[in-house]
């Protein structure tokens, strides 16, 4: 009995790359292309109401949102799906944020079509494919004998007063309750750019490498409940 093809949904804002990824997926007998978009909002709508998927192939830097937010939304909207990041970014903090959000694998965009297809299949099977540069960072993260390595560089931003503004605290509180950045933007009637700007400020003020660390530090300092 033939094996059922793995359903893949692609989120990539560069149309040329999106089409290339779609062609690579479409050529594989082991994969089935469910759809492709360059919009975080459209991808979230698909997760909420579209046919079930098994692998979300997702870029991080989207024009209307953050791909990591889509990964965070998977447990709620597509609990059986796994996320594979494909990004031009190899910054330590981006890698850590994506993996902390729940990404199963992380590839850089110099990946060949054959490598991409193989990685998608591996993710669907529960493996965790990483581009060599990303794998080296993950190994460094734990340092000698599994000890935590020095913190990854945080996103650009000035480290000033560590107290959050009321809006920053409100946004971080909603994130701590399980809302994605897209859902926070909709609830507060803000743009995703504004939400991401506030979150970057939270990271800088709290010297946090990712959202989970920002939430924990804000709670420890009594700035959010």
Secondary structure, DSSP 8 states (H G I E B T S, - for coil): -----EEEEEE-S-HHHHHHHHHHHHH-TTEEEEEEES-HHHHHHHHHHS---SEEEE-SEETTEEHHHHHHHHHHH-TT-EEEEEES---HHHHHHHHHHT-SEEEETT--HHHHHHHHHHHHTT---B-HHHHHHHHHHH-GGG---S-----S------S--HHHHHHHHHHHTT--HHHHHHHHT--HHHHHHHHHHHHHHTT-SSHHHHHHHHHHTTS--
